[in-house]
Structures are given as C-alpha cells and as structure tokens.
Amino acid sequence: MFEEQATKVKITSVVIVVGMSAMLAAVVTDHWAVLSPRVERLNATCEAAHFGLWRLCKKTIYIVEEDPQGKGCGPITLPGAKNCSYFKHFTSGEEAEVFEVKTQKEYNISAAAIAIFSLFFMILGTLSVIFSFGKGRDYLLRPAGMFFAFAGLCIIISVEVMRQSVKRMIDSDETIWIEYYYSWSFTCACASFTLLILSGVALLLISMPHMPRNPWETCMDAEPDTLD
C-alpha cells in the first residue's frame, strides 16, 4: 500500500470507528422511540414508554403541568416508576406482555435480526481493513468497502422496520399510545448509516487503480514494441 493511500485509509478508518460506535449505541440501547398516551387531566399519573430492539420500558409519570413540547405524557426524563421487559425474540412459549399488539414482536424480531447482520458485516469490514495494511494486501480494501456499505444498508433497513413498528402501534385501536417521537438511539442509527455508507464508498474509491492525469501518460509509460 502506498503511503498516500495508507493515509487516506487511516482517515477513513476514523470515520468508520465513529459510525461503528453510533451503531453499537443504537443497537444496545432502548431509546429508539418514545410512546405517549393522551393526557386527560393534570395532577394524575400516565404511562409513557420507550423501546429499542431488545426491550420495552414503561414509565409511570405524575403529571403536574402540560408538556411544553406537546409530547403528551412526559417528557420521559421526568422521575417515575420504571418497568422494563425484554422481548422474547428467540424463545417459544406464551406471548410476553411487552406490547398490546401481538405482531409487534415480529417487527422487533426482524429489526433485531437485520441489525445482527449489520454487526457481522462490520466485523468483516474491520478485519479486511486491518489486514489490508500488510504488504501486497491493499486489494482487501474493496471487500472492506463493500462490507461497510452492506452494514449501513442493513441498519437503515432495521430503522425502516422500526418506523413501521411505531406506526402500527400508533394506528392500532388496541393500544393507548397516540403520540410518539424518535429519540437519540434512532438518531444514532441514522448517523451510523450515513457514516458507514460514505466510508464504504470512500474505501472503494481508494482501492481503485491510479488513473493517468493526462491522456498521453499511458502511451508514454508503455514499453515500445520490438521488431523481430
């Protein structure tokens, strides 16, 4: 790997690390969306919820005054009794009381599985970048770029599945939730998609062979033909 090329790869690796950190933060936390019921009156309790790929947390909040941001029951940062339930993604048995809609579990299973694929692609991309610094192994930058691009695509698909999950929750007549907003875990997922896609494309461009600046460079560098 040329020195100039190695410098570009190192700069791109910094962006990749930031994107991976944002993605890990999104995957392991449960603040993708915050759900809120209608607040009928003040000086009473209401139950807000926030959830991620793995669990749902419900929080009983005592409402003294209306939320200035118009989020209904909340904000979620107010003190209150908190109860979290993990989704039973890969276990059989009775339906866990995590949501009032049975199909909610299927949405989260899909989003979590896609996120796991994204983590797998990130690991492969990271290994490819590390080994590409070896002598004569810069060809590994191409698969590394593809792996990181695939990781970004997987996480944005997971984001869309979660969006559909929230929409179904709000539209359903079987739930008490009427308002929602996406929280910081959702933002981390979107940021990781952008950074990983850009990093993947950058690695692919870096791995491309050097193009001549002038059209006649190729002709001048070519060896002359010898006559028999």
Disulfide bonds with the S-S distance in Angstrom:
Cys46-Cys73 1.79
Cys57-Cys84 2.02
